[in-house]
């Protein structure tokens, strides 16, 4: 009954908002063409991305520049334009961030960091971890990160410090095996049905997109992420990992603005959003030569598109149980605050609606209630696509950000434990061996 009510409300909002629509919503970059990595780099790999792949995994993840000093290329006006975009479209941008986190978790070196910290490997901990992330990012979107005493300034110092502590701790381990032995999650996973479904569906999608590619089910993709030179020592939380995390916050927003209700966003605002994240990345320790957002909107669009086609989506095609487990923890944690945010529903929406991938095996996993949840979310997204003036969603999201801001300020900084701070419990449908 509750699900039907939610669905009715979503469809009603969509119908009401549709009366205010002023035209079609052309896509900036069709997602279907991203499933063939060879085609995306037919003219060569973008230079910054090429450098990132070749050198980034072995480069220490903190440039050493002070977080409270703006870069020499900082443009206050463009940064403010980026903040303006987040003020106008907060719901769509937040949802884009959530989907992108599911995507970037599939990159093994990024997932290793999340597993190692132990801060998001149960639903309860994932709730705290990602709630805190949304609050921190929201502070950068709403205040001056270089003005002492502001929320954004304090959050930047705090996040940079947390990264530094985890990075130092991980890099003290002698090798990859030493790092993984320190985590709570063992190597055995039970259940995790979505991993096999994703591999099966996306293998078919990729084969259709690249008819010239011959690929057996057991083959490993010849992707950028697999071309890294394993003979060189790897740095944990490297420049590569930092830049790929930066990619997650930027790429879906600028590649698919119409998917998240941003079809009416101007190039000036989108360029400002890119510059804002270029600046945030700099203050988090990303070196300029690895910064995913350098060069403005058009350069970043090409780079983001190639990174998605050659790194992120190939790793999703090899969906592994650890990825599913951590993604389920995130989804179950978000469900405490966002109704219907279960993993199966979110996976269906991300793959079928955002990335234009037919996924019958994933769809078959949906329960009747989850199918209703998917319809409800599709109603919300359709309403957002037509709600160009944000007359409905903007006040709702403003209230949500106020709650996040208030909660974040009430958390005692000294009371935050970085590693393994709660007794673990199992995520539904996908179980990990937990070390004592």
C-alpha positions in Angstrom: 0.0 0.0 0.0 2.8 2.4 0.9 4.7 1.5 -2.3 1.6 2.2 -4.4 1.1 5.5 -2.6 4.7 6.5 -3.3 4.4 5.4 -6.9 1.1 7.4 -7.4 2.7 10.5 -5.9 5.8 10.2 -8.1 3.6 9.8 -11.3 1.4 12.7 -10.2 4.4 15.0 -9.8 5.7 13.9 -13.2 2.4 14.6 -14.8 2.0 18.0 -13.1 5.6 19.0 -14.0 5.2 17.8 -17.6 2.7 20.6 -18.2 5.6 23.0 -17.6 8.0 21.3 -20.0 9.3 23.4 -22.9 10.8 20.8 -25.2 12.8 17.6 -25.6 15.9 16.7 -23.7 18.7 15.8 -26.1 21.5 13.8 -24.6 25.0 15.3 -24.3 26.6 11.9 -24.8 24.7 8.8 -25.6 25.5 6.1 -23.0 25.0 3.2 -25.4 28.2 4.1 -27.3 30.3 3.9 -24.2 30.1 0.1 -24.1 32.8 -0.3 -26.8 36.1 1.0 -25.3 38.0 0.6 -28.6 35.6 2.9 -30.4 35.9 5.5 -27.6 39.7 5.8 -28.1 39.8 5.4 -31.9 41.5 8.8 -32.1 43.9 8.1 -29.3 43.7 8.3 -25.5 43.4 11.8 -24.1 46.8 13.0 -22.8 45.9 13.6 -19.2 44.1 10.3 -18.9 47.1 8.5 -20.6 49.4 10.0 -18.0 47.1 9.1 -15.2 46.9 5.5 -16.3 50.7 5.2 -16.9 52.0 7.1 -13.8 49.1 7.7 -11.5 48.9 4.3 -9.7 52.5 4.6 -8.6 52.3 8.3 -7.6 51.8 9.2 -3.9 48.2 10.4 -3.5 49.0 13.7 -1.8 50.7 16.5 -3.7 51.7 18.2 -0.4 50.2 21.6 -1.3 48.4 23.2 1.6 44.6 22.7 1.5 43.9 26.3 2.6 45.7 28.0 -0.2 43.9 28.4 -3.6 45.8 27.3 -6.7 47.3 30.0 -9.0 44.7 29.3 -11.7 41.7 29.6 -9.2 38.8 31.5 -10.7 36.4 32.7 -8.0 33.7 33.5 -10.6 33.8 30.1 -12.2 33.8 28.4 -8.8 30.8 30.4 -7.8 29.0 29.3 -11.1 29.7 25.7 -10.1 28.2 26.3 -6.7 25.2 27.9 -8.4 24.6 24.7 -10.4 24.5 22.6 -7.2 22.1 25.2 -5.6 19.7 25.0 -8.6 19.9 21.2 -9.1 20.8 19.6 -5.7 18.6 16.5 -6.0 19.7 15.5 -9.4 23.4 16.1 -8.6 23.2 14.2 -5.4 21.6 11.2 -7.2 24.3 11.4 -9.9 26.9 11.2 -7.1 25.2 8.1 -5.6 25.1 6.3 -8.9 28.7 7.2 -9.7 29.9 5.8 -6.4 28.4 2.4 -7.3 30.3 2.7 -10.6 33.7 3.7 -9.3 33.5 1.0 -6.6 34.1 -1.5 -9.4 37.6 -0.1 -9.9 39.7 -2.6 -7.8 42.2 -0.1 -6.3 39.4 2.2 -5.2 37.4 -0.7 -3.7 40.5 -1.8 -1.8 40.7 1.5 0.1 37.0 1.2 1.1 37.4 -2.3 2.3 40.6 -1.5 4.2 39.2 1.3 6.2 36.3 -0.8 7.5 34.1 2.4 7.6 31.6 1.1 5.0 31.6 -2.7 5.1 28.3 -3.0 6.9 25.0 -1.1 6.2 25.2 0.8 9.5 28.7 1.9 8.9 28.0 2.7 5.3 25.2 4.9 6.4 27.5 6.9 8.6 30.3 7.0 6.0 28.2 8.2 3.1 26.0 10.5 5.1 29.2 12.2 6.3 30.4 12.3 2.7 27.3 14.0 1.4 27.5 16.5 4.3 31.2 17.2 3.5 30.7 17.7 -0.2 27.7 19.8 0.5 29.8 22.1 2.6 32.1 22.7 -0.4 29.1 23.4 -2.6 27.7 26.0 -0.2 30.6 27.9 1.4 34.1 29.3 0.7 36.6 26.5 1.1 39.4 29.0 1.5 37.8 31.3 4.1 38.9 30.3 7.7 36.0 29.4 9.9 33.6 28.4 7.2 32.0 25.0 7.1 33.7 24.2 3.8 37.1 25.2 5.1 36.8 23.0 8.1 35.5 20.0 6.2 38.4 20.3 3.7 40.9 20.2 6.5 39.2 17.3 8.1 38.8 15.2 4.9 42.4 15.9 3.8 43.6 14.8 7.3 41.5 11.6 7.2 42.9 10.7 3.7 46.4 11.3 5.0 46.0 9.0 8.0 44.5 6.1 5.9 47.1 6.5 3.2 50.0 6.4 5.6 48.5 3.4 7.4 48.0 1.5 4.1 51.4 2.3 2.7 53.1 1.0 5.8 52.1 -2.5 4.6 54.8 -4.3 2.7 52.6 -5.5 -0.2 49.1 -5.8 -1.5 48.6 -9.1 0.4 49.7 -7.4 3.6 47.0 -4.7 3.1 44.3 -7.2 2.4 45.2 -9.3 5.4 44.6 -6.3 7.6 40.9 -5.9 6.5 37.9 -7.4 8.2 36.5 -9.0 5.1 37.8 -12.4 4.2 38.1 -13.8 0.7 35.0 -15.9 0.8 31.6 -14.5 -0.2 28.2 -16.3 -0.3 25.1 -15.4 -2.3 25.9 -12.2 -4.2 23.5 -13.1 -7.1 23.8 -9.7 -8.8 27.5 -10.1 -9.7 26.8 -13.0 -12.0 23.7 -11.3 -13.5 25.7 -8.1 -14.2 28.5 -10.0 -15.8 26.1 -11.9 -18.0 24.1 -8.9 -19.1 27.0 -6.5 -19.6 29.0 -9.1 -21.5 26.1 -9.2 -24.0 25.8 -5.4 -24.1 29.5 -5.1 -24.8 29.5 -7.8 -27.5 26.6 -6.1 -29.2 28.4 -2.7 -29.1 31.6 -4.3 -30.4 30.6 -6.9 -32.9 34.2 -7.3 -34.0 35.3 -8.4 -30.5 35.5 -12.1 -29.8 35.2 -12.7 -26.1 34.6 -15.8 -24.1 32.9 -15.7 -20.7 36.1 -16.5 -18.9 38.3 -13.9 -20.8 39.7 -10.9 -19.0 39.0 -7.6 -20.7 42.1 -5.9 -22.2 41.2 -2.7 -20.6 43.2 0.3 -19.4 43.0 -0.8 -15.7 44.6 -4.1 -16.6 47.4 -2.5 -18.6 49.0 -0.9 -15.5 52.7 -1.9 -15.0 52.5 -4.4 -12.1 56.3 -4.6 -11.9 56.5 -1.1 -10.4 55.6 -0.6 -6.7 52.0 0.5 -6.2 51.1 3.4 -4.0 47.9 3.0 -2.0 45.3 5.8 -2.3 47.4 7.0 -5.2 47.0 9.9 -7.6 45.1 7.4 -9.8 42.6 6.5 -7.1 42.1 10.2 -6.1 41.5 11.2 -9.7 39.1 8.3 -10.3 37.2 9.4 -7.2 37.1 12.9 -8.6 35.8 11.5 -11.8 32.9 10.0 -9.9 31.7 13.3 -8.6 31.9 15.0 -12.0 31.5 12.6 -15.0 27.8 11.6 -14.7 26.7 15.2 -14.2 28.4 16.5 -17.3 28.0 13.5 -19.5 24.3 12.8 -18.8 22.8 16.1 -17.5 19.4 15.3 -18.9 19.3 12.0 -17.0 19.4 13.8 -13.7 17.1 16.7 -14.5 19.9 19.1 -15.5 18.9 19.4 -19.2 18.4 23.1 -18.8 21.8 23.8 -17.2 23.9 26.2 -19.2 27.4 25.5 -20.4 28.6 28.3 -18.1 27.2 26.5 -15.0 28.5 23.1 -16.1 32.0 24.6 -16.8 31.9 26.2 -13.4 31.0 22.8 -11.9 34.1 21.3 -13.6 36.3 24.2 -12.3 34.9 23.8 -8.8 35.9 20.1 -8.8 39.3 21.0 -10.4 39.9 23.3 -7.4 38.5 20.8 -4.8 40.8 18.1 -6.3 43.8 20.4 -6.0 43.0 21.1 -2.4 42.6 17.4 -1.7 46.1 16.8 -3.0 45.6 15.9 -6.7 48.6 17.1 -8.7 47.7 19.3 -11.7 49.1 16.8 -14.2 46.7 14.2 -13.0 43.7 16.4 -12.3 40.7 15.0 -14.1 39.0 18.4 -14.5 41.8 20.5 -16.0 41.2 22.3 -19.2 37.6 23.3 -18.8 34.3 21.7 -19.8 35.0 20.3 -23.3 38.4 18.8 -22.4 36.9 17.2 -19.2 33.9 15.8 -21.2 36.3 13.9 -23.5 38.4 12.7 -20.6 35.4 11.7 -18.5 33.9 9.8 -21.4 37.1 7.9 -22.2 37.6 7.1 -18.5 34.1 5.7 -18.3 34.4 3.6 -21.5 37.9 2.3 -20.9 38.2 2.0 -17.1 34.9 2.1 -15.2 32.5 0.1 -17.4 35.0 -2.6 -18.3 35.5 -3.2 -14.5 31.7 -3.2 -14.0 31.5 -5.9 -16.8 33.7 -8.0 -14.5 31.5 -7.4 -11.5 33.0 -9.2 -8.5 31.4 -10.3 -5.3 33.4 -7.8 -3.1 32.0 -5.0 -5.3 28.5 -6.3 -4.9 28.9 -6.7 -1.1 30.2 -3.2 -0.6 27.6 -1.7 -3.0 24.8 -3.5 -1.1 26.1 -2.1 2.2 26.0 1.3 0.7 22.5 0.8 -0.7 21.2 -0.7 2.6 22.7 2.2 4.5 21.1 4.8 2.2 17.8 3.1 2.6 17.7 4.2 6.2 17.2 7.7 4.9 16.0 7.3 1.2 12.9 5.1 0.8 13.3 2.4 -1.8 17.1 2.7 -2.1 17.7 -1.1 -2.1 20.5 -2.4 -4.2 18.6 -4.4 -6.8 16.4 -1.4 -7.6 19.3 1.0 -7.8 21.3 -1.3 -10.0 18.4 -1.7 -12.4 17.9 2.1 -12.7 21.6 2.8 -13.1 22.2 0.2 -15.8 19.0 0.4 -17.7 18.0 4.0 -17.3 21.3 5.9 -17.0 23.6 3.7 -19.0 21.0 2.5 -21.6 22.0 -1.1 -21.1 19.3 -3.8 -21.4 19.8 -6.0 -18.4 17.2 -8.8 -18.3 19.2 -10.9 -15.8 19.3 -8.0 -13.4 15.6 -7.2 -13.9 14.8 -10.8 -13.1 16.3 -10.3 -9.6 13.7 -7.7 -8.7 10.9 -8.6 -6.3 7.4 -7.2 -6.9 8.1 -4.5 -4.3 11.4 -3.6 -5.9 9.7 -3.3 -9.3 7.3 -0.8 -7.7 10.3 1.0 -6.2 11.9 1.2 -9.7 8.6 2.7 -11.1 8.5 5.2 -8.3 12.1 6.3 -8.9 11.5 6.6 -12.7 8.5 8.8 -11.9 10.8 11.0 -9.8 13.4 11.2 -12.5 10.9 12.0 -15.1 9.5 14.8 -12.9 13.0 16.2 -12.5 13.6 16.1 -16.3 10.5 18.3 -16.7 10.9 20.4 -13.6 13.3 22.8 -15.3 12.7 25.6 -12.9 13.0 23.3 -9.8 9.8 24.7 -8.4 9.1 21.5 -6.6 12.4 19.8 -5.8 14.5 22.8 -4.8 12.8 23.6 -1.5 12.7 19.9 -0.6 16.4 19.4 -1.2 17.2 22.6 0.6 15.6 21.3 3.7 17.5 18.0 3.3 20.8 19.8 3.0 20.0 21.8 6.1 19.5 18.6 8.1 22.8 17.2 6.7 24.6 20.4 7.7 23.2 20.5 11.2 24.0 16.8 11.8 27.6 17.1 10.5 28.3 20.0 12.8 27.0 18.1 15.8 29.4 15.2 15.2 32.4 15.5 17.7 35.5 15.4 15.6 37.5 13.6 18.3 34.9 10.9 18.6 35.3 9.6 15.0 37.1 6.3 14.8 38.8 5.7 11.5 39.2 2.0 11.4 37.0 -1.0 12.3 34.9 1.0 14.7 31.8 -1.3 15.0 31.0 -4.9 15.2 30.2 -6.1 11.7 27.0 -7.7 10.5 25.8 -9.1 7.2 24.4 -7.3 4.2 21.2 -8.9 2.9 21.6 -11.4 0.1 25.4 -11.2 -0.1 27.5 -12.5 2.8 31.2 -11.9 3.5 33.5 -13.9 5.7 34.3 -11.6 8.6 37.6 -11.9 10.4 37.5 -11.5 14.1 
